[in-house]
Every structure is written in structure tokens, then in C-alpha cells.
Amino acid sequence: MRRITDFFGVDEFEILLPPEEFSQKVLPNQAAVVRPPTITPGFLPSPPETSQIFLAPYCGFYHVYFHTPVWSNHIVRALTRIHQVDGRTATRTFERLREVRARGQAGPVQKFRGNVSQVVDRLCILEYETLVEELVSMTFLYPSHRHALRLLTGVMIGVASGGSRQPFASRVVYEFIGQKIDGRAGLGACGLFLPDDAAVPEEIRSRIRNTIDPGESVLLPRAY
């Protein structure tokens, strides 16, 4: 199974989806296949081996929380996997753009790939959207100084997926959910949440509020 999924560039839970769901959510459309890529994952230099040692403890699955101007009155919860392959640390991210409370509505799924680099003692994640290849985002995260990895906080900048392609910045939280997970359940938990939805813990909601305190002039991540 691992050899098959690595060869076709999919995750194990994707290849086990029902055929119709697999074709809708995993297979790229023909326009995306013939379209020349505008963004590639190769524009970062190959990281040194010391960076891979630094990044290895962060491999695993995360739920990622942030705000976007397309859904300005919602919190986005996405699913990200950080893993090491071919001497680099890579990411795969899935965003399901549907309101979680709206039962019966699957919503579109956006898929991203990227690289993770070490910048001094910070994690830098650079990702691009894989289907239309018009979206790119960069995230800087504080490292975890605790024995048990739980939450990583930082700031992301990106381009909104709406028609205006509006650049934006948002505080972001990566919530570690395990080295191995039930992929369907992990993706099923993704979607859009109202800012006061109790399904998103208050600790996380407080860390991604994009308020600027008195005396601040820029958007800074909350240090914890």
C-alpha cells in the first residue's frame, strides 16, 4: 500500500475512498493536467542535514487553524501532514471549504504541497496549491519547547482563493494530532467554523484572533 501511494502521490486514506469520491476529490481535472505549472516546490535550496534533524520531531499530522478573507467570519480548520522524503521535509495540506454545521454538504477540497525549512530556530513552511497552481502561502512557526508536541503558533501570509486573489496575513495554529491517524476522520473534521464555535477550543481561538494590541503596529504571533 505504501509503495502504491508513494508512486501515485496520494495518501493511504485517499486511495481507500469510494470510487466516485476518489475521482471528485483526488483525481486532477484535465485542465490542471495540461496547464503549465506557475509555482513549483523546487525554488527553495536543498536543506542541510542538520535542518532535517531539527525538523524530524515535527513530522506527523496536524489540524491547522486560521482566518481567511474569503470566509472572514469563519475559522478554517485544515489537515496537514509533515513528513521527510528524499532528504527534505515536505507537507501535504487539505482544506475542506464547507460549514461543518451544514450537514449533507461535502464542499470543495483544496490540496497543497510544500517544503519545510529551518530558519534559525523557526519553522518556515512554503506551500502551493496543486490543482490550479495559482495559490501560494508561507508560514513561520515558533518551535515547541515542550517535551510533548501539542501546539505550534505563528503567522501565515498567502493569497486568498476568491476571485480577487487578495493577499492576506493571519495568525495560525498547528495542532498536533498524531504520527498516524484515521485519515477519513481527520479530513472529516476539517471545514469552516464560526468564531465562537465550541468545537474549536478557546485556547486555539485566542491564539488566532487577528487583533493588534495598543503599542503594536504589525501582526505578531502570540508567544506561549
VOVODO-40481 format. One line per 5 residues: number of its first residue (from 0); their letters; for each residue x, y, z of N, C-alpha, C, O. Coordinates in steps of 0.02 Angstrom, whole numbers. Example, Ala and Ser with C-alpha at 12.3 -4.5 7.8 and 13.67 -1.06 7.14 Angstrom:
2
0> AS> 660/-284/390/615/-225/390/660/-165/390/712/-166/423  642/-112/354/684/-53/357/645/2/394/670/57/402
//
This chain:
224
0> MRRIT> 41/-60/0/0/0/0/43/63/0/30/110/-37  96/63/42/139/122/45/174/134/-22/181/191/-43  197/80/-55/230/88/-120/181/117/-171/200/159/-211  119/94/-170/70/119/-218/55/192/-206/53/232/-253  43/210/-143/26/279/-128/84/327/-142/73/382/-167
5> DFFGV> 146/305/-127/203/348/-142/212/357/-218/229/411/-241  199/304/-256/208/307/-328/158/356/-360/177/395/-404  95/355/-337/43/397/-367/35/463/-331/-5/505/-352  73/475/-276/70/539/-242/5/551/-204/-19/607/-202  -22/499/-174/-83/506/-134/-70/476/-66/-21/440/-55
10> DEFEI> -115/492/-18/-110/463/48/-152/399/51/-195/387/8  -138/357/102/-172/292/107/-248/301/113/-286/263/82  -271/350/153/-343/358/162/-376/380/97/-435/366/86  -339/415/52/-368/437/-11/-381/377/-57/-433/373/-90  -333/331/-60/-340/275/-106/-395/227/-84/-417/185/-123
15> LLPPE> -416/232/-21/-469/189/5/-538/222/0/-588/192/22  -542/282/-28/-607/315/-36/-650/278/-87/-622/245/-131  -716/283/-83/-759/255/-136/-741/285/-203/-719/343/-206  -750/247/-258/-726/270/-324/-752/340/-344/-712/380/-368  -816/354/-334/-842/419/-354/-810/475/-314/-792/528/-341
20> EFSQK> -803/465/-248/-773/516/-206/-699/525/-223/-673/580/-222  -666/469/-240/-595/473/-260/-587/515/-323/-542/557/-327  -630/503/-373/-624/540/-436/-638/614/-427/-609/655/-462  -683/632/-381/-701/702/-371/-649/739/-330/-636/797/-344  -620/706/-280/-579/742/-232/-504/731/-241/-463/770/-217
25> VLPNQ> -485/678/-277/-414/661/-282/-388/669/-353/-334/698/-362  -425/645/-403/-400/648/-472/-402/720/-496/-454/753/-489  -348/746/-525/-349/814/-553/-391/816/-617/-395/766/-653  -421/874/-630/-458/880/-693/-408/889/-751/-349/902/-740  -433/880/-812/-388/881/-870/-355/948/-880/-298/952/-901
30> AAVVR> -392/1002/-864/-363/1069/-872/-302/1078/-829/-254/1110/-848  -306/1048/-768/-249/1055/-723/-190/1013/-747/-132/1030/-734  -205/957/-782/-150/913/-805/-110/946/-860/-48/942/-859  -143/979/-908/-108/1006/-965/-83/1077/-952/-43/1103/-991  -104/1108/-899/-84/1177/-885/-13/1179/-858/3/1142/-812
35> PPTIT> 30/1221/-885/98/1225/-859/99/1253/-788/62/1300/-774  138/1226/-744/139/1249/-675/168/1319/-670/218/1335/-703  138/1360/-627/162/1428/-615/204/1430/-552/243/1477/-543  197/1381/-508/234/1379/-446/260/1308/-437/222/1260/-447  321/1300/-418/349/1233/-408/381/1230/-339/401/1281/-312
40> PGFLP> 386/1170/-311/416/1163/-244/491/1167/-245/523/1160/-192  522/1177/-302/594/1174/-306/630/1241/-300/690/1245/-311  593/1294/-283/627/1358/-280/656/1373/-211/677/1429/-198  659/1323/-167/696/1329/-105/760/1287/-110/758/1233/-140  815/1310/-83/876/1269/-87/870/1206/-45/831/1203/2
45> SPPET> 908/1156/-64/906/1093/-26/930/1105/45/984/1134/55  891/1084/95/910/1098/164/968/1054/186/973/997/163  1010/1078/231/1065/1036/256/1039/981/302/982/984/325  1082/932/313/1062/876/355/1045/897/426/1001/868/457  1078/949/451/1063/973/519/992/999/524/960/992/575
50> SQIFL> 966/1030/470/898/1054/470/849/995/473/798/999/507  865/941/438/821/883/439/818/852/509/765/828/530  874/853/544/874/828/613/830/872/657/793/848/699  836/938/647/795/986/686/721/976/671/679/982/717  704/962/608/633/959/588/602/891/600/540/886/603
55> APYCG> 641/838/609/615/770/615/563/763/671/513/729/660  572/793/730/521/785/783/453/815/766/404/800/799  450/856/714/387/889/697/348/850/644/294/872/623  373/793/624/337/752/574/274/723/606/274/704/665  221/720/567/157/694/591/100/733/561/108/769/512
60> FYHVY> 41/725/590/-20/756/564/-42/812/610/-36/808/671  -69/865/579/-91/924/616/-159/947/590/-173/942/530  -200/973/635/-255/1016/615/-230/1087/618/-200/1108/668  -243/1125/565/-217/1193/559/-276/1242/560/-326/1232/526  -269/1294/601/-323/1342/611/-300/1412/591/-245/1433/609
65> FHTPV> -342/1448/553/-325/1516/533/-388/1550/505/-439/1518/495  -383/1615/494/-436/1654/462/-415/1672/391/-355/1678/376  -465/1679/346/-452/1698/277/-504/1750/256/-561/1746/279  -486/1798/213/-534/1848/192/-593/1820/152/-645/1852/148  -584/1761/122/-640/1732/84/-696/1713/131/-755/1719/114
70> WSNHI> -678/1689/191/-727/1670/243/-711/1710/305/-691/1682/357  -718/1776/301/-693/1820/353/-729/1810/420/-701/1827/472  -789/1782/419/-824/1771/482/-820/1698/504/-862/1675/543  -770/1662/480/-761/1592/499/-688/1577/515/-643/1614/496  -679/1522/551/-613/1493/562/-606/1433/514/-651/1392/508
75> VRALT> -549/1429/481/-535/1372/438/-496/1320/479/-447/1337/512  -519/1257/476/-480/1202/504/-459/1156/446/-502/1127/413  -394/1151/434/-367/1110/380/-328/1052/410/-315/1050/470  -309/1004/367/-270/947/387/-203/949/351/-200/955/290  -148/945/389/-81/947/361/-40/887/385/-44/868/443
80> RIHQV> -2/859/340/46/807/358/116/834/344/130/857/289  160/830/393/231/846/385/270/780/385/263/740/431  310/769/333/348/707/329/413/720/293/421/769/257  461/675/302/526/681/271/532/629/215/517/570/223  556/653/157/563/611/98/618/639/55/623/700/46
85> DGRTA> 661/595/27/714/615/-19/758/671/9/776/717/-28  774/668/73/819/716/103/790/784/116/828/832/128  724/791/116/692/855/131/630/842/174/606/785/179  605/895/204/544/890/244/488/923/204/493/981/184  435/885/192/382/906/147/315/909/183/307/882/238
90> TRTFE> 267/942/152/199/946/179/148/927/126/160/935/66  92/902/150/31/895/110/-26/922/152/-34/903/210  -64/968/123/-118/1001/160/-183/994/122/-185/999/61  -237/983/160/-304/977/132/-349/1027/167/-352/1030/228  -384/1068/127/-433/1114/154/-502/1095/127/-511/1091/66
95> RLREV> -549/1083/171/-617/1068/150/-659/1131/164/-670/1149/222  -682/1163/111/-716/1227/117/-792/1217/122/-828/1227/73  -814/1196/180/-885/1188/192/-898/1202/266/-854/1190/308  -957/1227/281/-975/1240/350/-989/1173/384/-1031/1134/361  -954/1161/438/-959/1096/472/-1029/1084/496/-1052/1026/496
100> RARGQ> -1064/1135/517/-1133/1127/543/-1183/1114/488/-1239/1093/502  -1164/1126/425/-1210/1116/369/-1205/1043/347/-1165/1026/304  -1245/1001/376/-1243/929/362/-1264/915/290/-1307/949/262  -1232/864/261/-1251/842/194/-1216/881/139/-1225/865/80  -1176/931/156/-1140/970/106/-1066/954/111/-1033/971/160
105> AGPVQ> -1039/921/60/-970/899/62/-922/958/54/-874/963/92  -935/1002/6/-891/1059/-5/-829/1041/-43/-807/983/-41  -800/1089/-79/-738/1075/-117/-679/1065/-72/-677/1089/-15  -629/1029/-97/-567/1016/-61/-509/1047/-100/-501/1034/-159  -469/1088/-66/-408/1114/-96/-349/1076/-68/-346/1059/-9
110> KFRGN> -300/1061/-112/-242/1021/-93/-179/1061/-106/-171/1092/-158  -134/1059/-57/-71/1096/-61/-12/1048/-49/-19/999/-12  44/1064/-79/107/1031/-65/159/1084/-49/153/1141/-71  209/1065/-10/260/1115/6/321/1085/39/328/1025/45  365/1130/59/427/1112/93/431/1147/160/403/1202/168
115> VSQVV> 464/1116/207/477/1146/273/552/1158/279/592/1114/264  570/1218/300/640/1235/310/651/1261/380/604/1285/412  712/1256/404/731/1285/468/761/1354/455/809/1360/416  734/1405/487/761/1473/484/781/1491/555/739/1511/595  845/1485/570/872/1492/638/835/1441/682/847/1381/675
120> DRLCI> 791/1464/727/754/1415/768/679/1420/753/638/1406/797  662/1439/692/592/1442/671/580/1391/615/626/1371/580  516/1371/608/496/1329/553/465/1372/499/420/1412/512  489/1365/438/461/1401/380/430/1351/333/463/1306/308  365/1359/319/328/1314/275/306/1353/214/270/1403/219
125> LEYET> 327/1331/155/309/1362/92/269/1312/51/294/1259/34  206/1330/36/161/1283/3/129/1314/-59/122/1375/-64  112/1271/-107/75/1293/-166/16/1246/-177/20/1187/-161  -38/1272/-206/-98/1233/-220/-85/1191/-282/-58/1216/-331  -105/1127/-281/-82/1079/-332/-128/1073/-393/-106/1048/-444
130> LVEEL> -190/1095/-389/-235/1084/-445/-230/1140/-497/-217/1126/-556  -241/1202/-477/-236/1257/-524/-169/1293/-519/-151/1332/-564  -132/1281/-466/-64/1308/-455/-62/1384/-461/-17/1412/-491  -112/1416/-430/-114/1489/-430/-108/1517/-359/-105/1578/-351  -107/1474/-309/-107/1497/-240/-42/1476/-206/-18/1420/-217
135> VSMTF> -15/1519/-165/46/1504/-128/39/1534/-59/8/1586/-50  68/1502/-10/68/1528/58/134/1515/92/169/1467/75  152/1557/139/213/1548/179/195/1557/252/160/1604/271  219/1511/293/203/1510/364/267/1506/405/311/1467/389  272/1547/457/326/1543/505/298/1523/572/250/1553/596
140> LYPSH> 327/1471/602/303/1444/665/357/1447/718/416/1436/704  336/1461/781/381/1451/837/393/1376/847/347/1337/836  452/1355/866/463/1285/883/430/1268/949/413/1313/988  422/1204/961/394/1182/1025/452/1170/1075/499/1134/1060  447/1201/1133/498/1192/1184/474/1145/1239/505/1140/1293
145> RHALR> 419/1110/1226/393/1063/1275/409/992/1254/421/977/1195  411/948/1304/427/878/1290/374/846/1244/391/809/1199  311/862/1257/256/834/1217/234/886/1166/212/941/1185  239/871/1102/218/916/1049/142/922/1049/107/872/1046  117/984/1053/45/994/1054/23/1049/1007/-15/1037/960
150> LLTGV> 45/1111/1019/25/1168/978/86/1206/954/133/1218/992  85/1226/891/134/1271/862/98/1334/840/47/1330/805  123/1392/859/91/1455/840/136/1494/793/197/1486/794  105/1536/752/144/1576/706/99/1622/665/43/1638/684  126/1644/609/91/1688/562/99/1660/492/153/1637/473
155> MIGVA> 45/1662/453/48/1642/384/30/1701/339/-11/1743/358  60/1703/280/40/1750/229/23/1710/167/54/1659/152  -27/1733/130/-49/1695/72/-91/1736/26/-98/1797/34  -118/1703/-24/-162/1733/-73/-229/1698/-67/-232/1637/-69  -283/1737/-58/-349/1708/-49/-371/1672/-112/-352/1691/-167
160> SGGSR> -413/1621/-103/-436/1581/-160/-495/1612/-195/-519/1585/-245  -520/1670/-171/-576/1704/-204/-555/1737/-269/-496/1737/-286  -604/1764/-305/-590/1793/-371/-541/1850/-370/-506/1860/-419  -537/1888/-314/-492/1945/-312/-420/1925/-298/-375/1967/-306  -408/1863/-278/-341/1839/-260/-307/1889/-212/-251/1911/-223
165> QPFAS> -342/1905/-159/-320/1956/-112/-264/1930/-67/-274/1879/-34  -206/1963/-64/-155/1942/-16/-179/1956/55/-215/2004/68  -160/1913/102/-181/1922/171/-130/1891/218/-88/1851/197  -135/1910/282/-94/1881/335/-140/1861/392/-190/1895/404  -124/1808/427/-165/1784/482/-121/1747/532/-73/1713/514
170> RVVYE> -139/1754/595/-109/1709/645/-133/1638/631/-187/1628/604  -92/1589/649/-107/1520/633/-85/1476/691/-37/1491/725  -120/1421/700/-103/1371/750/-102/1302/717/-149/1284/682  -48/1264/728/-43/1195/707/-54/1152/769/-15/1156/817  -106/1112/769/-123/1068/825/-101/996/807/-130/966/762
175> FIGQK> -51/970/842/-26/903/827/-79/851/848/-104/852/904  -96/805/801/-147/755/815/-121/684/810/-159/636/820  -56/675/794/-28/608/797/18/592/739/17/625/688  59/540/749/103/516/696/63/476/644/79/478/585  12/441/667/-33/404/623/-104/420/644/-119/422/704
180> IDGRA> -148/431/596/-217/449/612/-264/412/565/-243/382/515  -328/413/581/-380/392/535/-390/450/486/-418/501/504  -366/441/425/-367/496/376/-436/522/361/-445/582/355  -485/476/355/-553/499/341/-579/543/398/-611/594/386  -567/521/459/-591/559/516/-554/626/520/-585/678/536
185> GLGAC> -489/626/506/-451/688/509/-475/738/458/-482/797/474  -488/715/397/-514/760/345/-587/778/359/-608/835/346  -625/730/386/-695/744/401/-704/798/453/-756/831/454  -654/807/497/-659/859/549/-642/927/522/-650/977/558  -619/932/460/-600/996/431/-660/1033/405/-712/1003/389
190> GLFLP> -653/1099/399/-707/1139/373/-705/1209/401/-652/1233/423  -762/1243/399/-769/1312/421/-810/1315/485/-862/1284/490  -785/1353/534/-817/1359/599/-829/1432/615/-787/1475/598  -885/1447/646/-897/1515/670/-846/1533/724/-822/1488/759  -829/1596/732/-776/1616/780/-789/1594/851/-741/1586/890
195> DDAAV> -853/1585/871/-868/1565/940/-889/1492/945/-916/1472/997  -876/1452/893/-895/1382/894/-854/1344/946/-792/1345/943  -887/1311/992/-852/1274/1045/-814/1214/1019/-773/1185/1054  -826/1195/956/-788/1139/926/-715/1158/917/-672/1114/911  -700/1223/915/-631/1247/914/-615/1270/984/-646/1318/1008
200> PEEIR> -567/1239/1019/-552/1258/1088/-536/1332/1095/-505/1362/1051  -556/1361/1150/-544/1432/1162/-469/1448/1161/-449/1502/1139  -428/1401/1184/-356/1413/1183/-331/1426/1112/-288/1469/1101  -359/1389/1064/-339/1398/995/-371/1461/966/-338/1499/931  -435/1473/982/-468/1533/957/-432/1597/979/-426/1644/941
205> SRIRN> -408/1597/1041/-373/1656/1067/-307/1667/1032/-284/1724/1025  -275/1613/1008/-210/1620/977/-214/1642/904/-165/1667/877  -272/1634/872/-278/1652/801/-320/1715/791/-332/1735/734  -342/1748/846/-377/1812/836/-328/1863/809/-273/1872/836  -347/1896/756/-302/1943/722/-310/2014/749/-316/2062/710
210> TIDPG> -311/2020/814/-313/2086/846/-242/2113/853/-195/2075/862  -237/2179/850/-172/2212/860/-177/2253/924/-218/2300/928  -137/2237/973/-141/2269/1038/-113/2340/1035/-74/2357/990  -133/2383/1083/-105/2450/1087/-28/2448/1091/1/2408/1128  3/2490/1052/76/2491/1050/105/2448/996/164/2455/979
215> ESVLL> 64/2403/966/88/2362/911/69/2395/845/17/2428/840  110/2386/794/95/2414/728/94/2361/674/79/2375/616  110/2299/692/109/2244/644/77/2183/677/69/2180/738  59/2134/635/28/2073/659/83/2025/682/123/2002/642  84/2010/746/134/1967/776/102/1902/801/45/1904/825
220> PRAY> 137/1845/797/110/1784/826/109/1790/902/150/1825/932  63/1754/933/59/1753/1006/111/1703/1032/108/1643/1016  157/1726/1072/208/1682/1101/181/1650/1164/155/1684/1208  189/1584/1170/165/1547/1229/221/1502/1254/212/1467/1304
//
